[in-house]
Amino acid sequence: MSPEFVIGFAKNAIELALTISLPMLGIGLVVGVVVSIFQAATQIQEMTLTFVPKILAIFGALLLTFPWILDKMTTFTREVIVGIPTYIR
């Protein structure tokens, strides 16, 4: 294994992790901003008001994107397992 291969492999793994987490992080960000605007407008400073909507929205996004995430992860895993003989050389 060359250093270039290891760096490329790590780069692909990090890109995959960022790609599959992006929908949940984006939804969490949008819901957080909306709740913050609501809190600023009404001056309600309840801590549970920030967490509960974000948790529910992220869980909903996870349910909607789970088949896509599973497909991406299984494709990456399949490529890694199939490539093991070439990695050993």
LINQUIVEN-V135168 format. One record per pair of residues at least 4 apart in sequence whose ideal C-beta (glycine too) atoms are under 6 Angstrom apart, sorted by sequence separation. I is the first residue (numbers start at 1). J is the second residue. D is the distance in Angstrom with one decimal. If there is no record, write none. Layout:
I|J|D, I|J|D
This chain:
1|5|5.2, 21|25|5.5, 22|26|5.9, 28|32|6.0, 48|52|5.5, 51|55|5.9, 53|57|6.0, 61|65|6.0, 62|66|6.0, 65|69|5.6, 79|83|6.0, 83|87|5.7, 1|6|5.9, 39|44|5.5, 35|50|5.5, 35|53|5.5, 31|53|5.4, 32|54|5.8, 31|54|5.1, 28|54|5.2, 31|57|4.3, 27|57|5.0, 28|58|5.1, 27|58|5.9, 24|58|4.9, 27|61|4.2, 24|61|5.1, 23|61|5.2, 24|62|5.8, 23|65|4.7, 20|69|4.7, 20|72|5.6, 16|76|5.3
